[in-house]
């Protein structure tokens, strides 16, 4: 298994000859590694703006994942409440049947 380490700037730590080329840098994205060709320096305005855009996209993707997880929890809660409502409705139906039988038995006994 090949393991790569990346420094705080997103560059691979290790032998420079093992990198794809001198004009490439590695940036960690939300779920994968992205290699970005840079026409000039790692510290150019273009590289910085791309890095900031990528960082914002990662944060938005994480926010979306949290919201989707929250939506799953809400849907599960909704299903639980609906099952509780069905249980209460069934209990009401059973209590109604019992009271109807009791009234009918009382009417029969008093006649």
N, C-alpha and C positions, 0 to 999 in steps of 0.2 A: 504494500500500500504506500502511495506517495503522499506525503503531507507537506503542505506549504504553509509558511508563516508570513504574515503581513504586518508591517510596522504601522505606526499611527498615521502616516501620510498615505497609507494604502499601497505602498510599494512592497514588493516581495523582499523578504529578508533572505540573504544568501548570496550565492555566486551570481554576479551580474551577467555572466555569459549564459546562464540558464534561462534568462528572460527572453521573450519573443523578439525584442529589438530595442534599441536605445530610445525610440520615440513612443514607447508603450508604457502605460502605468496600469496597475491593477486597483480597482475600486470594489469594495465589498458592497453588494446590493442587498436587498431584503432577504432573498433566498438563494442567491448565486453570486459567483464572481464575474465581474464584467471587465474586459480588457478594453481600454480606451486609447486610441491613437491620438497623440498630441502633436500638433504641428510645431509647437515651440517648446516652452519650458513647462514643467509641472506646476510652477507657480504663476502661470499666465492668467490673465483675466478670464479667458475662455475656459481654461481648466477649472478655475475656481467657481465660475458660474455654473458649469456643468456639475461639479461636485455638489454644490449647494442645491441644485435642482434635483439631483439624484437622492440627496439626503431628505429633501422635502417629500419626494415621491415615496421613499421608504417609510417615513413617518405617517403619511396618509394611508399607505397600505396597512400599516400596523393598526391605525385608528379604525379602518374599515373592518379588519379582522376582529377587533374588540367589539365593534357594533354588531357584527354578524353573530358573534358568540352571545351577546346580550339578547339579540332577537331570538336565538334558539331557546334561551332560558325563559323568555316571555312566552313563547309558544308552548313550552312544557308546562308552565304555570297555568296557561289558559286551558290546556287539556286537563290538568288536575282539577281546576275549578269546575269545568264542565262535567267531569265524572262525579264530583261531589254533588252538583246540582241534580244529576240523574239519580244518585243514591237517595237524596232527600225526597225527590219526586216519587220514587218507588216506595219509600217509607210512608209518605203521605197517602199513596194509593192503598197500601196495606192497612193503615190505620182507618182509612175511610171504609174499607171492606169490613173490618172488624166491627166498627160502630154500626154499620148498616145491619150486620147479622145480629148484633146485640139488640137493636131497636126492633127488628123483626121477631126475635125470640121473646122480647118483653110484650109485644103486641099479642103474640100467640098465647102466652101464658095468662094474660089478663082476660082473654075472651073466654 
